[in-house]
Every structure is written in C-alpha cells, then in structure tokens.
Amino acid sequence: MKIVSTFHQPSSVLSSVKCRLSTRDLEHLVVAKTNRIDIYSLQPHGLQHEHTQEIWGKILCVKAVPIPGSIRSNVLLMIDHPDPELILFSYTESDGTLSIKKQLSLHERTPRQAEFFTDVVVHPSGKVAVVSCYAGKLKVVKFKAGNYESDFDVSASIALKRVQLLARDLNMEEFEISSSPSISLYPTIITPKILPYPTESVPILIPVPPVPSDNSRPEGGDGRFLGGILVLGGRRILLYGLASPSGQDKQKGKRRRLETRKRSGDSEEAAKARAKEIERETKEKKPTGSVDWPWSHVTACCGLDQTSLRFFIGDMYGKFAMLSLDSLADHGLLLIPIGETSPATTLTYLTNQTLYVGSHLGDSQLIQVSTTPVSSLGSPTLPIPSNIKTISLSDLERGSDQAKGKARAYAYEEGTSSKTKGLIVKSLGSYISTLDVYKNIGPIKDAILVDTDGSGQRQIVTCSGGRNTGSVNVVRNGADLQEFAYIPGFEGVTDVWPIRMTYEDDCHSHILVSTLQNSQLFQINDEGGHTTLTHINEDNSPIKGIVTHVRTIIFGNVPRRVVENGRGSYTNSQLLLQVTTNGAFLLDYNMAVGHYDQVAAWEPLEIVAASMSPSQVLLALSGGRLVLLSITDEDNFREMTWLRHTGFGHPEVSALTCIPLDSTKYFTTYVAVSYWHSNTVEIFSITPSALVRSILLHNFGNDASPKGADYNPHLLVGLSDGSLVTFSWKDNQLKDRKITSLGDLPVSITACEVEGKRSVFASGNQATVLSWENKRLRLSPIMLKNIVAASRINTRTFGRCVRDLDKMHIRSIPFGLDNPGRVIYEPSLKVFGVAYMRTEPERVGNPESSRSCFVLLDDITFDRLGQFNCDPDEEIFSITTFAPTIGDKTQSLFCVGTYLYREDETEPSQGRLIIFRTTTADGRTGPSTLQLSLLTSKQLRGCVTALTIVDDMILAAVNSSVLLFRLAPTTELEVDCPTFELQQLSEWNHNYLVGSLASCGNRVVVGDHISSVSLLDVSDSKMKSIARDYCPLWPICVEATDEKSLIGANDALNLFTFSLDLDRTGSYHVADLVTKIIRGGTRIFTSMGRIGIIVDVADNQLATDLTELSRNMGMAIQGVGGISHARYRAPRDNRGPSDADVSAFGFLDGDFLERFLNLGEEKIGKIMTGQNESERLGISRDSVQKTLENLQSMH
C-alpha cells in the first residue's frame, strides 16, 4: 500500500477574475489553480489572502456572476474533462468561506470534446452564461438574482476549415440559437495572412462597449460606433463594429428577398440564391479598425472595466502592451508597448493601474503600470520588427495638438497611415513596476533529488518554466535564516552568549565567546544603522570582574531578588552570572565606567556542566554530584539542594538544564540530567523551596498551567552522536520518545522564540528549529552546518533572523529564454548537467528558430562552467551520467541523447548519442574550472527519447527500439589522448514509440507512449524480454521503485504500480499530469508545479486500518466537485467515467487522511464507529493520530 501526499501544492495559475463578493465596500480577486481557488481581498497594502477552497476535480476557469440590483457577485467555476461540471458559489461574509449554490454536471457520453474552446462566457448582466464543452454543442445556463434557474442545450455544428467571425442570435424564450448569422454583426472570413489557422493557440474575442459619439465618428461615417468585437491572436488586431439600426434593416430586407428566391419553384433560381447566401456568409468584410501586432501569439487580455476603451494584452513570451480606442475616429486603434512580464495565462485589472498577471509558465505577479518609464530607460520598451511602422510619442502628441478635424494626419517613420490601420507607439524604457511575486515552479519538466553539501539534507532541483521564464529551482522545506554578520578567525568555540546591560533591556550590548582555552568579550556598537563589534580582550588581557583565562560554561543576565514585608520578588538589575570550570561568579555591570565588578563567588573543585534560570544555577561537579544555588537578596549564593544520581556508582554528568517550563516564573520544580556512558536521562522533582529548573524541559505552549489547552512540556536531549531525542512530559511521565539525527557532532539546544512561538534551536552537523503546531512537535530544518553553539541575540539592527518555520523555500535561478528541459547531478564533480532549449520570439506566422545546448553548472553558485552547442535543428531529449572504469581509473562521464528535427517528418529519422568528459585547462580532470570535452558520439536512426545505465552499459530508447551500448577504447589507454567508441551490443524492438526507461539492478522497465510497460533483463551484454503488460495505459513516465515493483503515470492523470512480473498492484487518479517520478523516498512532479511524496506502508494490518479509515472518512466528509472522494480518486481514461469504473486500489490519499487531525469530536466519533458495526474501525483513535502525525512530518 502506498500513500500519496502533497509536498508542494500546484502553483500554476489557470484563471482569475475580479469581483465584489460581499456587501462591504471591498473588492476581491479570485484565482483558480488546478485543484483549488484562492480568494484575495484588495487592500491598500496589496492583496490579502482570505480563503482557499479545495476542489475535487481539475479546474479550468473561474468567472463572476453579477447579481442584478446588487454590488455583489457569485463565483462560477468550471471543471475540465473527463468530468466537466459547473459549480456556483456564494461568499459568506461572516466566516469568509464559499458555500455551494448549485453543481451542474456537463458530462455526456457520446459527443466529442471541443478541440479549441472549452470555457464558459457570462453575460455582463449576470442573467445568462454559455458553456462550450463538446464539439457542436453549447449549453446555455440561465440565472435569476445570481442563482441558477435553468439550462438547455443548443446545436452549434459549423464545419469550417478556415477562421471565420460568425455571430448567431440566442433566443432565450424558444431555447435555441438562430440558424442564420446575426444581422447585428456581419459574418466575415479572416484570411490566413492575418490570422493563421489555429494549431497551437486560438483567437481571443473581446467585446468592445459603445464609444462616446464625440470620439467615434469615423471620417466619412454616418453614425456613432455602437460597440463591436476585437479579434486578437493574429498578425493584426481587428475591430469589427456592430451594425447600425439602418444597416440591420437593410440586412433584413436582403435576407427576406433571398429567402423568397430560395423558395422559388425555379430550381436554378433557388440554387443561385443558396450560392448567394454562401457567398455573403463567407465574404471578407473590411474591419472598422485594425493595427499590427508585432509580437507572438496573444494569450491573455483584459479591459480596465466593462465600459472602458482600454485593454491590456499579453503574449506567450511576456510582451505586455495596451490597446486604446479612446480616439477611435482620429487614431484608429492605438497600440502602446508597456514592458515585459511573465507569460500571462490570465490578466485581471484591479485598481489604480494595478494588474494581476497569472501565469502557467512563470511566476504570477502583481504589477503597476506607470505613466512614465521606471526602468531600462535607454532601451526600447519592447522590440518591434523593423518592417513594422511606428510613430514616436512626441510625434503623436504634436499631431494631436496641432491638427484639426479631417486634416489630422500622423506621420510614421515612413509614409502616412490611415486610421483603419492604427498606430503603434515607439517608446523607451519599461513602464512596469512589480509590486509582488507569487512563486510558481510549474511546469516541472524534470527533477532530481540531491545532497550538494554532504549534510544529509537533500534538496529538490527542478527544470521549470517556459518561453521567457526558464529556470532551475532549488526546493526545500524548513525554516529560513538570514545571516547579518560574522566574526572570522575563531577556532575551538564551545559556546556563545549575548548579554544585555540590564536584565529587562530588549537589545543586547555584548557577546561572550567561549573557546576550549579562554573566553573572549565583544562590545556591540549599534546606533540602529551601521553595526560594529569591538574586541575588548583581543590580546587575551584580563577583563575586570570577568574570568577570561578559562572556558566559560554558562553566562547570562539575572534579576535582583528583593524582600519586602517578608515576601520576595525580582526587579531589574545589572547583575550577570558566569560559570566556569573553576566556579560560579556573580557580576555587577558598572554602566558609568563600562566594566564588571565581581560581587560573589562559589568555587568548588571542578564544575563539568551548568544551567541557569533567572534565580538559580544548577551545577554538575566532578564525580556525578549536583548542587543547586540560589541568588539571595544580598547578591550572594546560597546552597539550596544537593542531588545525587540514584543509580549505582557516581557517573559523570554530561548535560543538564533548569530552565522553567513557565516562562513567566523565575524558578522551576523540575531539573533534567543526563550522564556519560549510561545514555540515560533523569528528571528530578524539587520541592518548591528549592527553586530549581531542568535540562531542556521546555514548554512549547503559552499556558502556564498543566490544565491549560496550550500546555505542551517536552524534554529535549542532545546526544554526542548527533542525535536529538524528544519526549513529551505528561502526567509526570516521559512519553512519545522520538529520535532525530542532526549528523554526528554533539547537539546543542537553545530556547528561543520565532514569530511569537516558543521554540527551540537545535544544532550539530545540521540545524533545526522545533516548534509546536497542529498538536505535534514540528521540526523545521535550517540550511546551516557544523554549529557548535547558538544563542538568541537582539539589537536595533539585528532583529528577527529566523522566520517562516514551515515555509517551502524556493531558490530560483532564472535563465530567461534558455529553457531547461533535463537535469542530472554528478556528486564527484559537484556539478549539474542541464540541457537547454532556446526559442527566439517571433511574430505570429513567422517561423521560430530554436537551438539546444548542454551546460555544466556549479552546484552552489549555478555559474556556467562548460557548454556544448548542438547542431542546427538538433535538440537534446535525454541525459544521464555514469562512471565506467577505464584502465585502472573511474571517470565520471555525461551521456546525451538528441534528435534532428525536420519539418516534413512525422517520426524522427536521425539522432545522436554523445559522451562527454570534463577536463580543466591543463588537461587534468577536477571539480574546478571545468570544461566539457567530447569523448565520442554515434549517429542513430531516430530520436533518443530515454537513457539509463546498467553495469556501465548504456541503454538508449531510439524511436520504437531499445539499444544497448558499451564505451570501448579504440586505441591503447596508455597513449596521451586515447580515443573511444560506442559499441552496439544488442537491440530490442517494440511496436510503439518508447518514451521512458528505468532500471534497478539488471532489470529495465520500458514504457511506450501508446500501449503499456514491458520488462527486460540485461545480462551477458544482451537484452531479453521477460514480461509485458498489454492493457492500453498510454504511460508518460515510469520508474522502478525497487527490485520488486515499479510505478508509472499516464496521460489520463493516473498513477499505477506493477510488481516486476507485471501484475497490476495499484491505480489512482492524481488529477494532474505527472511528468517525472524519482525513487528513493518516491516523489512525483507534475506539469502544474505539484510535488508529491509517496510513502510505502509495509505493515499489512496498518494498511488495512488506513484503508478502512479512508472509507469511513469518505462517507463523513463531502468535498466540492459533485462526487464522493472514492469516485474522485478512481482511475479513469480520457473518455470520462463509466459505470464499470473501478475504485482506486494500492494507493491512499494522504492529504485526505490528514484532514482527520483537524476534525471536531462529533465527526471523529462518526468516523471511528462507521455506519454499522462492520464498519467500526479496529484501530484506536490515538494510534490513528500518531500514524497521521508521523505521515505529516514526512512532507
């Protein structure tokens, strides 16, 4: 059994809309991603997240449904195939959530899915919406007061092999659309020279409101512009106006006469009439206005509002421009370049020149358009081809000021333009300011799991983005730490303590650093801007009052105890406590002269460990003895309690703590002590008069009382072998022991506060912050290594450096037009090998030019170390690395598979297998100053779609075959420059195109793009087929998880598993296209930016219990999407669901199971008992909770 959980949620944005969801004067932005919608409110400081609604389905788009007579709108969501559906939501102001008003299934068994347009269009009145989901059919949905009223289907079967603008009238009373073109908008053909027949992108139609009469009267026109349609997506932007009332009457007359002729008894006359009708419908009409579009395919457009005559347009490479119709009669269409953004999937105008740019290929952005350039002042705003005429902004303004009436004319750089051809403004500088960025790592095309620094903390590296936003992303989970400053030159540091001038000061004034030999004091000079440190005893000279010639064990501020009327209390003071190996010393800081006076001392034979609370110090003496000292109101020490180990003999103490569980108290009633050799920890209870505290017995909650809901005491123990051991302290007992490895250095533990949470900083080889969240102890790793000691410090300049405890941290390395497609890591060289594809942006209709290269990147800085450029039209399709033994040396080599693109070929006929090695300038191999050197290559008859390595032999998938190669020398290895060749050892042929290979041992899994998977055995330099699955799966990628099983994903958005004898063991619907699977803590990566983790459940009984838990939860919890959870996760194909569909098996939804941790008591009770006795769970609630907490901690 496998559990699928989400490590990183999908981040690609599909759709967005601005609306007002509440009755308050507050606008909202609704953003749709593949599995959820996010609602933001528009605030003065930016977008503020309000609510997230998970959807059981694959979201396509989101629209607003205005409520007539109200400022509010409802939200309409469309779910994509294979379960198309409309969901209508209303927003609840009281709790900021969405409630379902209507779920309308759009699924039909027979029709073909719409090829070009699957979307929903809502009329501005909010009374009707039209849905396109299947070819030849439209669904019309009627709304009343923002709620669903009724729906009906209409036929829209139009067989065309050309692009035509065609309008039909919708008759809401007769539930049909007209069979003839509308007389309001004349039909017209749009020639391929302007709008090529859609293959990759489709035209975008934008309604244009009427233009005020003083700005709209065309030259020679006889009426004002009544509104129309903008056609975007071609080489020109076209505007077609609506017909005037007189024009419509004229068309009615023509249509009546034509209908009369068609009904004529003369067959020849009727045939001529039908031919005339076809001629009218297919005639090319002259647009009301047009303007050249100089860039690539348009992907998104939005207006300022429903009455605005200005539109923002974005293309597939992020070119961003504004189209203005403000002076339609004088200028025609005016196109103004603005700047460059992420490739927009959706554009939404918010307010005050601020827009939301939602992107699938890059980061989504919140941008503001300025009236003047804000950056790149000396460069063109956007590149415009030289053959497209433009006008400068100064010429445009000069013409507007000087010209009158029909005499207005605006000079291009060459010639003169008519208003029907529009104007393109030529300008310098970018007008875009980026206000906020919303990180997106989709689409993920490849990914690897690496440990670049040997710390054991593995990170994910992805190839992401596209078009102008190609990037390599480094993804990790944990806390974020910002380095402010450092002090070089210290060795043998054992601990560090920041101190304040007084106990209650907020900012620290000094830092004491202890080494094995002595102690060093630094003064912090900080006026709130520039910060420096003064080394007070740099020459190891003594400091008055402070013991500096030996190692310090503990150092810190303490309050002063005062007694009034027989009652003790604590006040602010300049007192400090220092404990060294020789004794405990109470110091008083003299602020006037800036030095310390020793006011008390307690000096036993030898102190080996110490801990302090505000009023106590717990000392471990040599021989296993413990003593607790208190600080009296006379600023002296008093021995309160002697403790001794309760076991046999006198073991030495290794660590101890007495920090109070209640942070508001000055004392504790528990201390914790650990010992050498025995690896045990003891907790001692001290009588109230003892005023003692423990090891790190730390309360992670804010409640001081054990009866409080937020009282969470834990014992934390750092071991010398790098292990961190935690216990919960409940009912005076240690429970729930957990061990976490932080490397092999001794672990130090420091209490701290992060973002208002009581936390603990633990460090060794690795570092982590422990905090309490969701009723469990959470560890948030930090990217720090080899920390000996740590302490919290606060100054005016240096404030909070640890933040975002459970945030996904993503480091993006942008490469722009260089889109990474494949990545591999070679740890011996500490380099990444990345395959790039660069496509230069071209105007719509122009051929694109692409080039591919293979690059070595430094694993820390990501600087380019070496590069190989492929031949023209050659593209890298697969890469891998291997380390064969050549002679008596092992060499790390890179293997690259390519293909040669030819436009006239349906299947590639040429490719190459290329082997690279790395060298330095002087010819020696090494990790620095690396260069790529071509070792050998081999021409192949097809595309090398996949590569894998078995026993230093290369398996290459080439079209529908798998070839086995070995690298062999062709000269003596002793010569200065030995040469090599790739020897083909074996070939295995298949019926279909092989898309993926995976190996484990000598077993190789082969996934083809049409059928299913096959299993090969590689031995004796030969490949032998040992198993094959004949069920049509259409796999996209496969991976061998171990020597007994494999996992794969297909184009129907499913996961599947097989045993290695190819018996199906699991199937599960992910609702996202999986593009990569990595074994070793199996992870999946998708086209929408999702990262999932798959956990194996080896215990059969636990797997059964979790399956039954999922069943009961599915009955108790209803999601959004119109189906049960079992139905949602059931595997499916592209034909949609059927009554014969089986439920998911071999997989469980980890995200769904983890919802159990946040349910109320009543619902948990129903889940545990089920609907009848046979459904009662056999596992206890505590066991369920612990299991799910452990699962949650894995991602």
SULZIGI-V402107 format. One record per helix or strand of 3 or more residues. SS is the DSSP state (H for helix, E for strand). FROM is the first residue (numbers start at 1). LEN is the number of residues. If there is no record, write none. Layout:
SS;FROM;LEN
SS;FROM;LEN
//
This chain:
E;2;7
E;13;7
E;28;6
E;36;8
E;46;9
E;59;8
E;73;7
E;85;8
E;97;9
E;119;4
E;128;7
E;137;8
E;147;9
E;168;4
E;176;6
E;204;5
H;213;4
E;228;5
E;236;6
H;245;18
H;267;15
E;289;4
E;298;6
E;310;6
E;319;6
H;328;4
E;334;7
E;346;6
E;354;5
E;364;6
E;375;6
H;393;10
H;405;3
H;419;3
E;423;4
E;428;3
E;432;7
E;446;5
E;459;6
E;470;12
E;493;7
E;510;6
E;519;8
E;531;5
E;552;6
E;560;5
E;567;5
E;575;6
E;584;7
E;595;8
E;607;7
E;616;6
E;625;7
E;637;8
E;653;5
E;669;7
E;681;5
H;688;3
E;697;3
E;713;6
E;723;8
E;733;9
E;748;7
E;757;7
E;766;8
E;776;10
E;802;15
E;818;9
E;831;9
E;850;9
E;864;6
E;874;9
E;893;8
E;911;9
E;931;10
E;944;7
E;953;6
E;961;9
E;980;10
E;994;7
E;1003;6
E;1013;7
E;1022;7
E;1035;6
E;1045;6
E;1054;6
E;1064;6
E;1074;5
E;1083;4
E;1091;6
H;1100;17
H;1125;5
E;1147;3
H;1150;9
H;1161;9
H;1173;3
H;1181;12
//
